[in-house]
Amino acid sequence: MAVLIRWCSGSAAPVTVTAGASPVNCNRGLAGRVPDPADRRRNVISITPAGTAHLRRLEELLADVQDELLTGLSPAERQQLIRLLNRILEHHDGT
């Protein structure tokens, strides 16, 4: 399954997918889907304001869980862990 919306550095850009491959349930109002004017076979899917608000709430919950999980680490140790995890991700992403 393709990633439809990738949240990166605080922004989510609309992506295009074929109509048949779109698993997004827009009925919840978290994402919107409109035909791609350049290619009517595709839909442009973008995050809505409600989706952005929901994402912010999830980010806050994640931050709370991370704080609880990493309580025993100093700020410097947390940064070191983040750097090491990013290196692992970069290795597996092929970058």
N, C-alpha and C positions, 0 to 999 in steps of 0.2 A: 504494500500500500504506500502510495506516495505521500510525503508530508505536504499538507496543504498550506499551512501557515507556520512559518518558522519565526519565533520570537528571538530576535538577536539585537543586542545593544539597545534595547528599549524601543524598537520599532518593528512593525510587521508590514511587509509590503504585500500587496495583492499578488496572487499567483493565478496562473491559468491551468486548467485541467480539462480533459475531454469530458463531455456531459456524462458519458457512461461510467467514468472512473471516479466521479465525485461522491465520496461517502459522507459529506458534510450534511448534517441535519440542520437546515437553516430555520426550521420551525421554532427553535429555542431563542432565536434572535441574536445569537452570538456571532454569526457570520452571515454575510449577504452574498447572493449569487446573481450575476447578471450576464447575459450573453456578451461574448467578446465581440466588439464591433469590427475588429480586424479579421476574425475568423469565427463565423457563426456556429461552427462545430464545437467550439470550446465555451466554457463559462469562466468568468473572472470571479474569484472568491476572495472576499476581503473581510477583515474583522470589523464588527460594528462597534459603536460606542458601548453598548451593553457587553459585548465580548471583551472589550478593553477593560471595562470595570471589573468583570469577572476574573480576567487574567491578573489584574492588580491584587484582588483579594487572594487568589491562589499564590501569588508571589509572596504576600505577607505571611500566609500560613507556612509556606516553605521556609521563609527566613526564620520563623519561630521554631520550626522543627530542627533546622540546621543549628540554631543557637543552642537548643537543648542537647542535641547530639554532640556538639563540639565544645561543650562547657569546659572540659578539661584541657583544652588547648589555648595557648596564649594567642594574641593577635598575629604575632610573627609566625607561629606554628600553623595557624589557619591559612595564612597567605602561602606558606610553603606547601601545604597540602593542596591548595588550589592550583599552584604552579605544576605540581607533580601530576595531578589528575588531568590537567590540560595537556601535558606532554603525552600521557597515555591516549587521550582522545585524538590528538593530532597524529599520533603513530597509526592508530586504527582507521582514521579518516584518509590516510594516504597523503597528508599535507606535510 
